[in-house]
Amino acid sequence: MDLSRKIEILAESAKYDVSCSSSGVTNNTRNGTVGSTASAGICHTFTSDGRCVSLLKLLFTNACIFDCHYCINRKSNAIPRATFTPREIADLTMDFYMRNYIEGLFLSSAIIKNVDYTSELLIKTLRILRYEKGFKGYIHVKAIPGADEKLIEELGFLADRMSVNVELPSRESLKLLAPDKDPFALYKPMKQITHKKKELSQFPATQQNNSFVPAGQSTQMIIGASPENDRSIVTIAENLYQKYDLKRVYYSAYIPVNQDSLLPAITTDPPLLREHRLYQADWLMRFYRFSAAEILSEDKPNFNLYLDPKANWAVQNYDQFPVDIQSASYDQLLRIPGIGPKSALNIIKARKYYQLHLTDLKKLGVVVKRAQYFVSCNGVCQSGLINDPEWVISSLISSRQYETLKKANSQSHHEQLALFDVERFETIKNKESKYAY
Ligand code: SF4
């Protein structure tokens, strides 16, 4: 099989891994135009200093010996199969790098023969790149769960970032949909990487000590192929961040690539809005000091599809608003929809010198059209969140969305769309309102 056919097959097979984001665009050159793109092959990632870099995204092989029900590469699928050699990938990477197409490599693999053999092939590829070709660019490589610890460690010294995909949010789902994978082996490489990094950080910062997975580790979860609710997924992500110090958890809306009775029959689009809400919740945990339990409660374990998780939290907890801009702590400011870490700091700096009014907030980076319902400036609150949360909700979303939401809310089986805790709202509504608005 010639190399370009291999690239076609193995770049296509790699596109379902979202641990770095594929450009996802196919665009053919037409008469009179220049340039074309392929949906798979080049993807992007962000470095710790915020730069976006392009990576050559490939699977080493798609000839998998496992039979995960949700995966296009499962052994029982009749698809074209291909396998690179380590040298082919190293040459391709160098070739693309020299032409300035890419700044690094994202290398994943299906399981060929066994997990150790697959890891050895990845190591061979990275050794050629690093030692023989002197390649100093960014490399993101998959750690294969179940592989020998020595192999994981060697990969860690060759790569910048590693990822171990959790794939499904519970052991039960893994057992059912990925029967060849050992759910207990899955977290072992993550643990090993965390421990090794910690151990090395105690030694002087030599080049060798700094070169073990310097860009940290990440993982990905498939959303919607198994029955876990949003709260369980957010809770797992929180545990992963805390336990293994992950840089990123990626969420991938389940795309039905296989017909299988164990998988949900998704006839419409993949659950992309749910995926989006998960990224928003993830952001709240990483940058806004929210815990998973605050974002979603046990009695309302799924996202409100019409309100983002922060606004949803605010309307559910309207007794904590309005927040006085002049005296609120940094943490309280962060909880206000429309205020981010940077604008919260701007407010804290500016209010030392003068009394802030709503009109000042825009200049400080606040999205006033959202924040106005949740703040009080100089003792004046602009909105009636306490007396009329429904009005606030209807102001935050479009009127069409609000009508759909109200309709869905009146149908008791649509629990995911519940707006707020009616019982609690009634209790607060009956209290005398002390806010002017
Ligand atoms: S191990 Fe499972 S998820 Fe990974 S490539 Fe093979 S079939 Fe797909």
Residues whose N, C-alpha, C, O or C-beta is under 5 A from the ligand:
A	BS01	SF4	C64 F66 D67 C68 C71 N73 R74 S109 A110 I111
